[in-house]
Amino acid sequence: MSATIEAVTQNKNDIPWNKHVRQKQKPGDWAVSGIINVLLLLTIVAVLYPLWFVVIASFSNPNAVAGGEVLLLPNPGSK
């Protein structure tokens, strides 16, 4: 009976899923985090750039938009 009680009263820091203990990251963990962050950044750019292009195209000269002269900033050009 005493063996059961000892097993239950182990240190909380020994439990790997304890939310109060921050686990140390290994080099493989850093690499995976870096890859995930790069993919997330590429996804954000791929989603937000078309929305931004619609906004700047609405302020730009239609001929400049059709000619591919508008990339990141509005090009009012000559109307």
Secondary structure as UniProt FT lines:
FT   HELIX           2..8
FT   HELIX           12..14
FT   TURN            16..17
FT   TURN            19..20
FT   HELIX           27..59
FT   HELIX           62..66
FT   TURN            67..68
//
